[in-house]
């Protein structure tokens, strides 16, 4: 019976090709506009590490005072060298990492005359890789002993490994960066979470988007070698700036990010209290002249606080959904006109014993065929529309919009479901046709 109703639906659509084309176009354009904007919204608003998002936290500490605090008295987004190293050395969390962005010149040793080139990444402590679930192609990250021993070790990314070693296992080999030799202990597989939740402080991260990292070296070794930050260095009007490297380390500029992993509410409460006590100690020592002002946010809270989802993506999605709603309203009118023109046919079917349920089933199946055709058109329009996303969004965000299998399936399902939903009222009106009145009038 289902196949028979499908045949009736297709036959009915062929009888009115122009009306059918209008409905298919309305659904196709409406769903395409929605899916294009949704693809961007999905990329920037998704949970980048759902299995750990409630356990990873960012400690924040106000070292500038109320006169330089962010809006609503919020502390800076990063930490000073003094505070980050003090918190890290206290070991109040089972896993913790401090890091900052670096850009180093890589000097190929067997490149046949290849010129040096820059590679970006992080100077970090060893827990960085385990906390953020960084996948490895070869080897692994370094350990705490390497951190404390200021070891000359490095982890490189897959693409850099392919460039330098043609993709071979390079663990144990040497890499020269900025004139210093490092022993490679690991090669990461492709890892580029979107949004880049762990480094929203970086100047090269726009709404949580940035290029994948290619190098990682120990934080302690980077400090020994006086490697400057390749990211932001925010001083907030601090007056404790001194000349030279040591003065910068002792100063109140924030440039180091810190994350801690707290697996239970009790651990979270303990670390929050420790952070408060640390700020109170700074106040008692005379470094801070204000009451402790701290924050401890998990991943989702951090993304919300940093406003990672760009306003234009929300606005565009709302506008697109509004356009889709208008298209569905037009489709309701077209379906109503199409169904009511067949009142005589419906009357005959009812007189021959067809129930209202069967009339409902027939016309809803017919509407679903319109939705399927509209979904296919929507997929084609979405593919074309992906090339114009850059006209609305930042390039780093626009490049995230792509048509994958899940978006194709979602486009077709949404088109069919929306069309069937729009067909309920026209179908209800069609099912109310009185057989006796139709037979008498004909």
PLY file of the C-alpha trace (Angstrom):
ply
format ascii 1.0
element vertex 442
property float x
property float y
property float z
element edge 441
property int vertex1
property int vertex2
end_header
0.00 0.00 0.00
2.86 2.37 0.79
4.34 1.87 -2.67
0.94 2.51 -4.22
0.64 5.83 -2.38
4.12 6.79 -3.53
3.08 6.13 -7.12
-0.05 8.24 -6.64
2.04 11.05 -5.18
4.55 11.06 -8.01
1.74 10.93 -10.59
0.00 13.86 -8.91
3.19 15.92 -8.86
3.73 15.29 -12.56
0.24 16.61 -13.35
1.18 20.06 -11.99
4.88 20.49 -12.81
4.98 24.26 -12.28
3.27 24.08 -8.91
5.52 21.19 -7.93
8.62 23.14 -9.02
7.60 26.12 -6.90
7.24 23.94 -3.81
10.53 22.14 -4.42
12.34 25.47 -4.93
10.83 26.96 -1.77
11.95 23.98 0.30
15.34 23.76 -1.42
16.31 27.41 -0.98
14.97 27.53 2.58
16.78 24.43 3.80
20.01 25.40 1.97
20.16 28.80 3.68
19.61 27.12 7.04
22.20 24.38 6.51
24.92 26.75 5.29
24.67 28.93 8.38
24.18 25.90 10.63
27.42 24.33 9.35
29.35 27.37 10.59
27.40 27.59 13.85
27.99 23.90 14.52
31.74 24.26 14.03
32.18 27.19 16.42
29.65 26.20 19.07
30.29 22.49 19.45
31.84 20.93 22.56
35.46 20.29 21.50
36.17 17.71 24.21
32.82 16.41 25.53
34.32 13.55 27.53
36.33 15.99 29.67
34.69 19.39 29.34
33.35 19.31 32.90
36.70 18.25 34.38
39.13 20.66 32.71
39.30 24.10 34.33
41.01 27.44 33.75
42.28 29.20 36.91
42.08 33.01 36.77
43.69 35.40 39.23
43.37 39.17 39.42
46.89 40.60 39.63
45.98 44.02 38.17
43.43 45.30 40.63
39.92 46.76 40.21
41.13 49.76 38.19
42.36 47.50 35.36
39.93 44.59 35.65
37.84 43.55 32.70
34.14 44.29 32.56
32.17 43.35 35.68
35.38 42.97 37.67
36.67 39.91 35.81
40.35 38.95 36.28
42.76 38.70 33.30
42.41 35.78 30.89
45.95 34.50 31.50
48.55 34.40 34.27
51.91 35.97 34.98
55.07 33.89 35.06
55.19 34.31 38.86
51.65 33.06 39.47
51.59 30.30 36.83
54.82 28.68 38.03
53.81 29.00 41.68
50.46 27.32 41.05
52.08 24.62 38.92
54.77 23.84 41.50
52.15 23.54 44.25
50.73 20.39 42.56
47.23 20.93 43.87
45.72 19.08 40.88
46.47 15.55 39.72
47.14 16.85 36.23
48.00 20.43 35.31
49.79 22.29 32.57
51.11 25.76 31.89
52.06 26.86 28.39
52.53 29.77 26.02
52.72 30.07 22.26
56.11 30.05 20.53
57.29 30.44 16.95
60.70 28.92 16.21
62.88 28.76 13.14
63.39 25.16 12.05
66.76 24.49 10.42
66.71 21.39 8.17
69.89 19.39 8.68
69.56 17.12 5.66
67.46 19.27 3.39
69.87 19.55 0.50
70.19 23.30 0.86
66.66 23.88 2.14
66.20 27.21 3.86
65.06 27.55 7.48
61.35 28.08 8.01
59.13 29.06 10.92
56.92 26.63 12.82
54.49 27.54 15.58
53.48 25.61 18.64
53.75 25.72 22.42
56.22 25.70 25.24
54.31 23.51 27.69
54.62 21.13 30.61
54.27 17.40 30.04
50.67 16.95 31.21
49.54 19.05 28.22
49.27 15.95 26.00
47.38 13.72 28.42
45.00 16.43 29.59
43.91 17.44 26.10
43.94 13.87 24.69
46.48 14.72 21.99
46.76 11.70 19.63
50.21 10.37 18.79
51.42 8.80 15.58
54.81 7.84 17.05
56.17 7.97 20.58
54.58 10.11 23.28
55.02 13.32 25.22
57.68 13.93 27.84
57.25 13.35 31.58
57.54 15.47 34.72
61.17 14.51 35.17
61.90 16.10 31.78
60.07 19.23 32.91
62.05 19.45 36.13
65.30 18.52 34.38
64.86 21.15 31.65
65.35 18.41 29.05
66.23 19.09 25.42
63.23 17.17 24.06
60.49 18.03 21.59
57.25 16.75 20.11
56.49 17.61 16.49
53.33 17.46 14.42
52.55 15.03 11.63
52.89 17.53 8.79
56.27 18.76 10.08
57.41 15.14 10.40
56.42 14.53 6.78
58.30 17.64 5.68
61.51 16.82 7.54
61.54 13.00 7.63
59.16 12.01 4.83
56.68 10.60 7.35
59.06 8.04 8.87
59.20 7.35 12.60
61.48 10.18 13.77
61.43 9.37 17.51
65.00 9.57 18.79
66.21 11.80 15.97
67.33 15.40 16.37
65.65 18.61 15.25
67.38 22.00 15.21
65.16 24.93 16.15
66.56 28.43 16.55
70.07 27.01 16.68
69.31 24.60 19.53
69.11 20.83 19.12
66.19 18.83 20.54
65.64 15.07 20.69
62.25 14.11 19.26
60.24 11.99 21.70
56.90 11.98 19.91
55.02 12.81 16.71
51.41 13.88 17.08
48.76 12.71 14.69
46.43 15.26 13.14
45.03 17.27 16.06
43.36 20.61 15.63
40.29 20.93 17.89
37.68 23.47 16.79
37.20 25.70 18.60
40.69 25.80 20.10
39.33 25.93 23.62
42.67 25.54 25.39
44.29 28.66 23.86
41.67 31.35 23.43
44.16 33.89 24.77
46.40 33.65 21.70
46.46 36.61 19.31
46.43 34.13 16.42
43.17 32.55 17.53
40.03 34.18 16.10
36.86 32.96 17.83
38.72 29.82 18.85
40.02 29.11 15.33
43.66 28.88 14.31
46.18 26.75 12.44
47.30 23.39 13.80
50.40 23.37 16.03
53.60 21.73 14.77
56.10 21.97 17.64
56.04 21.45 21.41
58.99 21.98 23.74
59.28 21.90 27.55
58.22 25.11 29.28
61.30 25.09 31.50
63.67 24.78 28.53
61.94 27.64 26.72
62.42 29.86 29.77
66.10 28.85 30.00
66.61 29.78 26.35
64.71 33.05 26.81
62.23 32.23 24.07
59.72 35.07 23.90
56.01 34.45 23.56
54.62 34.27 20.05
51.16 35.06 21.35
49.63 37.85 23.38
51.41 39.72 26.14
48.87 41.79 28.03
50.02 44.16 30.76
46.74 45.94 31.57
48.46 49.15 32.63
50.64 47.33 35.15
53.38 49.57 36.52
55.83 46.81 37.52
57.42 46.39 34.11
61.22 46.24 34.20
63.74 46.15 31.41
65.19 42.85 30.29
64.11 39.21 30.40
64.29 38.80 34.18
62.30 41.97 34.69
59.61 40.72 32.33
59.39 37.42 34.21
59.01 39.28 37.51
56.51 41.74 36.07
52.71 41.75 36.11
52.11 41.10 32.41
49.94 38.06 31.71
51.00 35.73 28.88
50.83 32.18 30.21
47.78 29.93 30.04
47.05 27.33 32.69
44.65 24.38 32.86
44.00 21.90 35.64
42.08 18.63 35.57
39.70 18.17 38.49
37.78 14.90 38.31
35.28 15.34 41.14
33.28 18.18 42.68
35.37 17.76 45.85
38.59 18.27 43.89
37.10 21.33 42.21
36.07 22.83 45.53
39.49 22.08 47.02
41.33 23.78 44.16
38.99 26.76 44.26
39.74 27.21 47.95
43.47 26.82 47.32
43.31 29.51 44.62
41.50 31.84 46.98
44.07 31.24 49.73
46.91 31.91 47.27
45.39 35.26 46.31
44.93 36.06 50.01
48.61 35.33 50.62
49.55 37.72 47.82
47.37 40.36 49.48
49.00 39.77 52.87
52.47 39.98 51.33
51.65 43.43 49.94
51.74 42.42 46.29
47.96 42.83 45.95
46.15 45.73 47.58
42.70 44.28 46.92
40.61 41.36 48.06
41.08 38.01 46.30
39.37 37.99 42.90
39.55 34.53 41.31
37.65 32.35 38.85
37.71 28.65 38.04
35.83 27.86 34.82
35.40 24.56 33.00
35.57 24.22 29.20
31.96 25.09 28.41
31.96 28.01 30.86
35.24 29.23 29.39
33.91 29.12 25.82
30.82 31.02 26.90
32.87 33.59 28.81
35.18 34.17 25.85
32.16 34.50 23.51
33.65 32.03 21.06
30.46 31.83 19.00
30.63 34.98 16.83
27.47 37.15 16.95
27.17 37.09 13.15
26.81 33.29 13.20
23.87 33.48 15.61
22.25 36.31 13.68
22.76 34.56 10.34
21.29 31.34 11.69
18.22 33.15 13.05
17.71 35.01 9.76
18.11 31.77 7.78
15.61 29.95 9.97
13.19 32.85 9.52
13.61 32.60 5.76
12.99 28.85 5.97
9.82 29.47 7.98
8.56 31.86 5.28
9.30 29.22 2.65
7.31 26.67 4.65
4.36 29.05 4.97
4.36 29.48 1.19
4.57 25.71 0.84
1.52 25.32 3.08
-0.45 27.62 0.77
0.69 25.78 -2.35
-0.11 22.38 -0.87
-3.52 23.60 0.27
-4.33 24.83 -3.24
-3.07 21.59 -4.78
-4.96 19.29 -2.42
-8.26 21.19 -2.54
-8.24 21.10 -6.35
-8.58 17.35 -5.97
-11.69 17.49 -3.81
-13.69 15.49 -6.34
-11.07 12.75 -6.38
-11.08 12.66 -2.59
-14.89 12.45 -2.54
-14.88 9.47 -4.89
-12.22 7.68 -2.83
-14.17 8.28 0.37
-17.37 7.04 -1.26
-15.58 3.87 -2.34
-14.61 3.15 1.25
-11.32 4.97 1.85
-10.99 6.17 5.44
-9.73 9.56 6.52
-6.62 7.82 7.81
-5.88 6.57 4.31
-6.43 10.05 2.88
-4.00 11.43 5.47
-1.43 8.77 4.58
-1.73 9.38 0.84
-1.25 13.14 1.00
1.49 13.07 3.64
3.46 10.62 1.49
2.93 12.93 -1.47
4.25 15.84 0.62
7.28 13.79 1.66
8.20 13.28 -2.01
8.16 17.07 -2.39
10.39 17.29 0.70
12.79 14.68 -0.72
13.11 16.60 -3.98
13.54 19.84 -2.04
16.22 18.19 0.11
18.20 17.07 -2.94
17.97 20.60 -4.36
18.97 21.92 -0.93
22.11 19.76 -0.95
23.12 21.16 -4.35
22.45 24.75 -3.25
24.29 24.18 0.03
27.34 22.94 -1.86
27.31 26.06 -4.02
26.62 28.32 -1.06
29.70 27.08 0.83
31.85 29.11 -1.56
30.17 32.33 -0.42
30.50 31.82 3.34
33.66 33.94 3.37
31.59 37.00 2.43
29.89 36.88 5.84
32.39 35.32 8.27
36.08 35.68 9.08
38.28 33.52 6.77
39.40 31.30 9.68
35.76 30.62 10.52
34.47 30.41 6.95
36.92 27.64 6.05
35.26 25.41 8.67
32.04 25.30 6.64
32.07 22.11 4.61
29.55 19.62 3.31
30.04 16.21 4.90
27.85 13.11 4.99
26.14 14.11 8.22
25.17 17.52 6.82
23.83 15.94 3.60
21.69 13.53 5.61
20.53 16.30 7.93
19.58 18.50 4.96
17.39 15.80 3.42
15.82 14.78 6.74
15.03 18.39 7.68
13.55 19.09 4.24
11.30 16.02 4.37
10.27 16.49 8.00
9.51 20.19 7.51
7.46 19.52 4.38
5.44 16.77 6.04
4.84 19.08 9.01
3.72 21.84 6.64
1.35 19.40 4.93
-0.64 18.57 8.08
-3.09 21.46 7.76
-3.70 21.05 3.98
-4.09 17.30 4.54
-6.56 17.88 7.39
-8.62 20.16 5.14
-8.55 17.56 2.37
-9.70 14.82 4.74
-12.75 16.92 5.72
-14.20 16.70 2.20
-17.75 15.26 2.33
-18.21 12.46 -0.24
-21.97 13.03 -0.64
-21.57 16.74 -1.40
-18.82 16.11 -3.96
-20.77 13.34 -5.74
-23.91 15.46 -5.79
-22.11 18.53 -7.20
-20.52 16.43 -9.94
0 1
1 2
2 3
3 4
4 5
5 6
6 7
7 8
8 9
9 10
10 11
11 12
12 13
13 14
14 15
15 16
16 17
17 18
18 19
19 20
20 21
21 22
22 23
23 24
24 25
25 26
26 27
27 28
28 29
29 30
30 31
31 32
32 33
33 34
34 35
35 36
36 37
37 38
38 39
39 40
40 41
41 42
42 43
43 44
44 45
45 46
46 47
47 48
48 49
49 50
50 51
51 52
52 53
53 54
54 55
55 56
56 57
57 58
58 59
59 60
60 61
61 62
62 63
63 64
64 65
65 66
66 67
67 68
68 69
69 70
70 71
71 72
72 73
73 74
74 75
75 76
76 77
77 78
78 79
79 80
80 81
81 82
82 83
83 84
84 85
85 86
86 87
87 88
88 89
89 90
90 91
91 92
92 93
93 94
94 95
95 96
96 97
97 98
98 99
99 100
100 101
101 102
102 103
103 104
104 105
105 106
106 107
107 108
108 109
109 110
110 111
111 112
112 113
113 114
114 115
115 116
116 117
117 118
118 119
119 120
120 121
121 122
122 123
123 124
124 125
125 126
126 127
127 128
128 129
129 130
130 131
131 132
132 133
133 134
134 135
135 136
136 137
137 138
138 139
139 140
140 141
141 142
142 143
143 144
144 145
145 146
146 147
147 148
148 149
149 150
150 151
151 152
152 153
153 154
154 155
155 156
156 157
157 158
158 159
159 160
160 161
161 162
162 163
163 164
164 165
165 166
166 167
167 168
168 169
169 170
170 171
171 172
172 173
173 174
174 175
175 176
176 177
177 178
178 179
179 180
180 181
181 182
182 183
183 184
184 185
185 186
186 187
187 188
188 189
189 190
190 191
191 192
192 193
193 194
194 195
195 196
196 197
197 198
198 199
199 200
200 201
201 202
202 203
203 204
204 205
205 206
206 207
207 208
208 209
209 210
210 211
211 212
212 213
213 214
214 215
215 216
216 217
217 218
218 219
219 220
220 221
221 222
222 223
223 224
224 225
225 226
226 227
227 228
228 229
229 230
230 231
231 232
232 233
233 234
234 235
235 236
236 237
237 238
238 239
239 240
240 241
241 242
242 243
243 244
244 245
245 246
246 247
247 248
248 249
249 250
250 251
251 252
252 253
253 254
254 255
255 256
256 257
257 258
258 259
259 260
260 261
261 262
262 263
263 264
264 265
265 266
266 267
267 268
268 269
269 270
270 271
271 272
272 273
273 274
274 275
275 276
276 277
277 278
278 279
279 280
280 281
281 282
282 283
283 284
284 285
285 286
286 287
287 288
288 289
289 290
290 291
291 292
292 293
293 294
294 295
295 296
296 297
297 298
298 299
299 300
300 301
301 302
302 303
303 304
304 305
305 306
306 307
307 308
308 309
309 310
310 311
311 312
312 313
313 314
314 315
315 316
316 317
317 318
318 319
319 320
320 321
321 322
322 323
323 324
324 325
325 326
326 327
327 328
328 329
329 330
330 331
331 332
332 333
333 334
334 335
335 336
336 337
337 338
338 339
339 340
340 341
341 342
342 343
343 344
344 345
345 346
346 347
347 348
348 349
349 350
350 351
351 352
352 353
353 354
354 355
355 356
356 357
357 358
358 359
359 360
360 361
361 362
362 363
363 364
364 365
365 366
366 367
367 368
368 369
369 370
370 371
371 372
372 373
373 374
374 375
375 376
376 377
377 378
378 379
379 380
380 381
381 382
382 383
383 384
384 385
385 386
386 387
387 388
388 389
389 390
390 391
391 392
392 393
393 394
394 395
395 396
396 397
397 398
398 399
399 400
400 401
401 402
402 403
403 404
404 405
405 406
406 407
407 408
408 409
409 410
410 411
411 412
412 413
413 414
414 415
415 416
416 417
417 418
418 419
419 420
420 421
421 422
422 423
423 424
424 425
425 426
426 427
427 428
428 429
429 430
430 431
431 432
432 433
433 434
434 435
435 436
436 437
437 438
438 439
439 440
440 441
